[in-house]
């Protein structure tokens, strides 16, 4: 079983009970393909960066689940025609839950190397 995370954006024009019905359909779809849901994170209604299907906001949900490698393709196939779902994305969740991503340490800046060419000398001033 592989770990996956699915982001689902549900139409913001739906009422609360209709939104919950769409979310329940998505969960049932995951379980239909022998997936086990580990966590559902509901972010609530958020504004889109740009207008989608004549709508300016939607309900954002993130679902973590485990399933066989063939399940995401089957789930996506059925999500395309699901009413109320504006956007969706399934990605693999490779990192363990308690792992923090560390930034690579940047190499210390080296002092600029001195030019091996002699500096241009100013012409000598003649005294009168």
C-alpha positions as CSV (number, residue, x, y, z in Angstrom):
1,X,0.0,0.0,0.0
2,X,1.3,3.4,-1.0
3,X,0.5,6.7,0.8
4,X,-1.2,9.5,-1.1
5,X,-2.6,13.0,-0.5
6,X,-5.5,14.3,-2.5
7,X,-6.5,18.0,-2.7
8,X,-10.1,18.6,-3.6
9,X,-11.7,22.0,-4.3
10,X,-15.5,21.9,-4.1
11,X,-17.7,24.6,-5.7
12,X,-18.2,27.5,-3.3
13,X,-21.7,28.1,-4.4
14,X,-23.0,24.9,-2.8
15,X,-24.8,24.9,0.6
16,X,-23.1,23.3,3.6
17,X,-25.1,20.0,3.3
18,X,-24.4,19.7,-0.4
19,X,-20.7,20.3,0.1
20,X,-20.6,17.6,2.8
21,X,-22.4,15.2,0.4
22,X,-19.8,15.8,-2.3
23,X,-17.0,15.2,0.3
24,X,-18.7,12.0,1.4
25,X,-18.8,10.8,-2.2
26,X,-15.1,11.5,-2.6
27,X,-14.4,9.5,0.6
28,X,-16.6,6.7,-0.5
29,X,-14.8,6.6,-3.8
30,X,-11.4,6.2,-2.1
31,X,-12.9,3.4,0.1
32,X,-14.4,1.7,-3.0
33,X,-11.0,1.1,-4.4
34,X,-9.8,-0.4,-1.1
35,X,-8.1,2.8,0.2
36,X,-8.0,3.6,3.9
37,X,-8.5,7.2,4.8
38,X,-6.0,8.4,7.4
39,X,-6.8,12.1,7.8
40,X,-9.2,14.7,6.3
41,X,-8.2,18.3,6.6
42,X,-10.9,20.8,5.8
43,X,-9.6,24.3,5.1
44,X,-12.9,25.9,4.6
45,X,-14.0,28.4,2.0
46,X,-11.1,30.2,0.3
47,X,-10.9,32.7,-2.5
48,X,-9.4,31.5,-5.8
49,X,-6.4,33.2,-7.4
50,X,-8.5,33.6,-10.6
51,X,-12.1,32.9,-11.6
52,X,-12.9,29.2,-12.3
53,X,-16.2,28.3,-13.9
54,X,-17.7,31.7,-13.1
55,X,-17.0,31.3,-9.4
56,X,-14.5,33.2,-7.2
57,X,-14.3,30.9,-4.2
58,X,-14.4,27.2,-3.2
59,X,-14.1,24.8,-0.3
60,X,-10.6,23.3,0.0
61,X,-10.1,19.8,1.4
62,X,-7.0,17.6,1.8
63,X,-7.4,13.9,2.3
64,X,-4.5,11.6,3.2
65,X,-5.0,7.9,2.4
66,X,-3.3,4.6,1.7
67,X,-4.2,2.6,-1.4
68,X,-2.8,0.2,-4.0
69,X,-0.8,1.8,-6.8
70,X,-3.6,1.4,-9.3
71,X,-6.2,3.2,-7.2
72,X,-5.2,6.9,-7.9
73,X,-5.8,6.5,-11.6
74,X,-9.2,4.9,-11.0
75,X,-10.2,7.6,-8.5
76,X,-9.1,10.4,-10.9
77,X,-11.1,8.8,-13.7
78,X,-14.3,9.0,-11.7
79,X,-13.5,12.5,-10.2
80,X,-13.5,14.1,-13.7
81,X,-17.3,13.7,-14.0
82,X,-18.2,14.3,-10.3
83,X,-20.6,17.2,-9.9
84,X,-19.5,19.8,-7.4
85,X,-15.8,19.1,-7.7
86,X,-14.0,22.1,-9.3
87,X,-10.4,20.8,-9.1
88,X,-8.6,17.8,-7.7
89,X,-5.0,16.5,-7.5
90,X,-3.6,13.3,-6.1
91,X,0.1,13.1,-5.2
92,X,2.2,10.5,-3.4
93,X,3.1,11.2,0.2
94,X,6.6,9.8,0.5
95,X,7.6,11.6,3.7
96,X,6.8,10.2,7.1
97,X,4.4,12.4,9.0
98,X,6.9,13.6,11.6
99,X,9.7,14.3,9.2
100,X,10.8,17.9,8.8
101,X,12.3,19.0,5.6
102,X,15.8,20.6,6.2
103,X,17.2,23.2,3.9
104,X,20.5,22.4,2.4
105,X,23.2,24.4,4.0
106,X,24.6,26.8,1.5
107,X,28.4,26.6,1.2
108,X,30.1,29.4,3.1
109,X,30.9,32.3,0.8
110,X,34.5,32.3,-0.2
111,X,36.5,35.5,-0.1
112,X,37.1,36.7,-3.7
113,X,40.3,35.5,-5.0
114,X,42.9,38.2,-5.5
115,X,43.8,39.0,-9.0
116,X,47.2,37.5,-10.0
117,X,47.6,40.3,-12.5
118,X,49.4,43.4,-11.2
119,X,47.2,46.4,-10.6
120,X,47.5,49.2,-13.1
121,X,49.9,51.7,-11.7
122,X,49.2,55.4,-12.0
123,X,51.8,57.2,-14.0
124,X,54.4,59.0,-11.9
125,X,53.9,62.6,-11.4
126,X,56.7,64.8,-12.5
127,X,57.7,67.6,-10.2
128,X,58.7,70.9,-11.8
